[in-house]
């Protein structure tokens, strides 16, 4: 299973990107939200992935955060929701918005994504009730970094095995140095250097 890719962003398309890892280009399908935040062509990127193997194809899906990947996994567990439809939903709703819509049974909000009719929106709301947490509502033992790219960078470091307090300190230090407008890949790279010291 391919869990993540680190490489050079070679191409960006309407529904995915090609990431060059050691001379091999991986086509990775992503939500519009992740594609918007991925960074410039030629830059180094770190993408969390999910590989779906079907009889006729192997498809790699990519995510900017573990929260987005978890939401994708939950969505694809619902009958009738494939990988591309899950990405369409995550392009319209952030993982937090999706969790809120499900917890409130807001079928109209879930149905905003292309390809999601009223029956499927109801099925998603019913089957995922109580299965998606809303970030920011849980208690945290460590100081949380500020939002956006910093939250995604914290998630990336946590997935790499760093303890929450040490990941948070490294991301906060990186964001202080780079500023609030820092890209996800720049934050992750600097945070990794700071955590390794």
C-alpha positions, 0 to 999 in steps of 0.5 A: 500500500502506498501511504504517502508520496514526497516528490516534485510536483510535475503537473496539475490537472483539473482533478489531480496532479502528477508527482515525480518520485525518483523519476517515476510520475504518480498520477494522484487524484485530489479534491479541488481544495487540495489541488488549490493548496498543493503549491507551485509546479516544480516544488517539493510536495508531501501528499498522504495517499490512499490506493484503491485497487479494482479489477480494472484499475489501480487508482491513487488518491491524495490528501493534504491532511490526515483529516481529509484522508479519514473523511475520504475513507469514511465516505467511500465506506458508504455504498454508492460512493466511489473515490471520485465522488468522495473527492467531489464531496470534499471539493465542496465541503471541508472535512469539518463542514462534512462532519457538521453536516452529517451530525446535523443531518443536513442532507441539502449541504451534503447534496451540494456536490456534483453527483450526490442526489437526495437519496445518496445524501440521506444515506451518507448522513445516516451511515456516517452519523457519529463516525466523523469527528469535528476538528476543534471540538476535541480536547487537546493536550498540546498547544494547537498551531494556528489554522489552515496549513499549520493544522495540516502540517501538524497532521503530517508530522503526527502521521510521521510518528512525532509526539503531539507536543513535539509536532506542535512546537515544531510547527509553531516555530516553523510558522513563526519563522515563515509567517502566516502565509507559508505553504504547507510543504514549506511548513512541513519541511522547516518543522521537520528540521526543527523537530529533528534538532 
